[in-house]
Amino acid sequence: IFHNVGSLGNLAVETARMENIPEFRKYYDLNVFKVISLNTQFLTLCENIEDRVIIVNITSLCAIKPMGGMAYYCSGKAAREMYFRVLAEEKKHIKVLNYSPGPVETAMIDNVLDEAINENLRDVFTTFKNQGTLLKPEVTAKKCVKVLLAGKFSPGEHVDYFD
């Protein structure tokens, strides 16, 4: 199973001013809690074949490296990645990969440029876009499959496109 759901959260609020708890809860519901719930249901269905199960969590460098202006996104990705690392620790016979696809050419880039109030964040994403360093979705997807087929990742490991 591939867990690829993801939203950016509110990019128009500074981290020190994040006080809208219902908004934050809604973000975590989609990006963390529903992923955990879906994964739990999946594992229940696959209980008898757990040794053949492969779980891929699509994560981000933002899960392990803070990015100013993206507190929702970074904290959500970090929470989700840690859940899958703990799962891998508990269920050593299940293959669990936290795959970071790199900066991918999707609508997310434009959303950051349109909505972010953090200048540095906008500069980073503008540079990605202007220098042509964004990855095509199919390119990073092929790398993910290559990593899975090689099977040389440790349980729950964070593997980045550029590794």
C-alpha positions in Angstrom: 0.0 0.0 0.0 1.2 3.5 -0.8 0.2 6.3 1.6 0.4 9.4 -0.6 -2.3 11.7 0.9 -0.9 15.1 1.7 -1.8 18.7 2.0 0.3 21.7 2.9 -1.7 23.2 5.7 -2.0 26.9 6.3 1.1 28.6 4.8 -0.3 32.1 5.7 0.3 31.8 9.4 3.6 32.1 11.2 4.5 29.2 13.5 4.5 31.3 16.6 0.9 32.4 15.7 -0.7 29.0 15.1 -3.7 29.3 17.4 -6.5 27.9 15.3 -6.8 24.5 16.9 -9.8 23.3 14.8 -7.8 24.1 11.6 -4.7 22.3 13.0 -6.9 19.3 14.0 -8.4 19.1 10.6 -5.0 19.1 9.0 -3.8 16.3 11.3 -7.1 14.3 10.7 -6.4 14.1 7.0 -2.6 13.9 7.0 -1.9 11.7 10.0 -4.9 10.2 11.7 -6.8 9.0 8.6 -3.5 7.5 7.3 -3.0 5.6 10.5 -6.7 4.4 10.4 -6.4 3.3 6.8 -3.2 1.5 7.5 -4.7 -0.3 10.5 -7.6 -1.5 8.4 -5.2 -2.6 5.7 -3.1 -4.6 8.2 -6.2 -6.2 9.6 -7.2 -7.4 6.1 -3.7 -8.7 5.5 -3.2 -10.4 8.9 -2.6 -13.8 7.3 -0.1 -12.6 4.7 1.9 -10.0 6.7 5.2 -11.4 5.5 4.3 -10.3 2.0 3.1 -6.8 2.9 4.9 -3.7 1.7 4.0 -0.3 3.1 5.3 2.9 1.5 4.7 6.2 3.2 5.3 9.1 0.9 7.2 11.5 3.1 9.4 14.6 2.7 12.7 16.0 3.6 10.4 18.3 5.7 9.8 15.3 8.0 13.4 15.4 9.2 14.5 19.0 8.4 12.5 22.1 9.5 11.4 24.5 6.8 10.3 27.9 7.9 6.7 28.7 7.0 5.7 25.0 6.9 4.9 24.1 10.5 1.7 22.2 9.6 3.4 20.3 6.8 6.7 19.5 8.6 5.0 18.4 11.8 2.5 16.3 10.0 5.1 14.6 7.9 7.3 14.0 11.0 4.4 12.5 13.0 3.4 10.2 10.1 7.0 9.1 9.5 7.5 8.3 13.1 4.3 6.2 13.2 5.6 4.1 10.3 9.1 3.8 11.9 7.5 2.5 15.1 5.3 0.1 13.1 8.4 -1.2 11.4 10.1 -1.7 14.8 7.1 -3.7 16.1 6.4 -5.6 12.9 9.8 -6.5 11.7 8.5 -9.0 9.1 6.6 -6.2 7.2 8.6 -4.1 4.8 8.0 -0.4 5.6 9.6 2.4 3.6 9.4 6.1 4.2 10.1 7.5 0.7 10.8 11.1 0.1 10.3 11.9 -3.6 12.2 15.1 -3.7 10.8 18.4 -5.1 8.1 17.1 -7.6 6.5 19.2 -10.3 3.0 19.2 -9.0 0.3 21.8 -8.0 1.9 21.9 -4.6 4.7 24.1 -5.9 2.3 26.7 -7.2 0.3 26.5 -3.9 3.4 27.3 -1.9 4.2 30.2 -4.2 0.7 31.5 -4.0 0.0 31.1 -0.3 3.3 31.2 1.6 4.0 34.3 3.6 7.5 33.2 4.5 9.9 34.9 2.0 12.6 32.3 2.3 10.1 29.5 1.6 8.9 31.2 -1.5 12.5 31.9 -2.6 13.4 28.2 -2.2 10.4 27.1 -4.3 10.9 29.8 -6.9 14.5 28.6 -7.3 13.3 25.0 -7.8 10.8 26.1 -10.4 13.1 28.6 -12.3 16.2 26.3 -12.3 14.3 23.4 -13.7 15.2 21.2 -10.7 11.7 19.9 -10.1 11.3 16.2 -10.7 8.6 14.7 -13.0 6.3 12.5 -11.0 7.1 9.5 -13.1 10.9 9.9 -12.6 10.6 9.8 -8.8 8.0 7.0 -8.9 10.5 4.9 -10.9 13.2 5.6 -8.3 10.8 4.5 -5.6 10.1 1.2 -7.4 13.8 0.7 -7.9 14.4 1.1 -4.1 11.6 -1.3 -3.4 12.9 -3.9 -5.8 16.5 -3.6 -4.5 15.1 -4.1 -1.0 18.3 -2.6 0.6 16.5 -0.3 3.0 16.2 -0.9 6.7 12.7 -1.2 8.3 11.1 2.2 8.4 14.1 3.9 6.8 13.7 7.4 5.3 15.0 7.1 1.8 15.2 10.3 -0.3 15.2 10.4 -4.1 18.7 11.9 -4.0 20.2 9.2 -1.7 
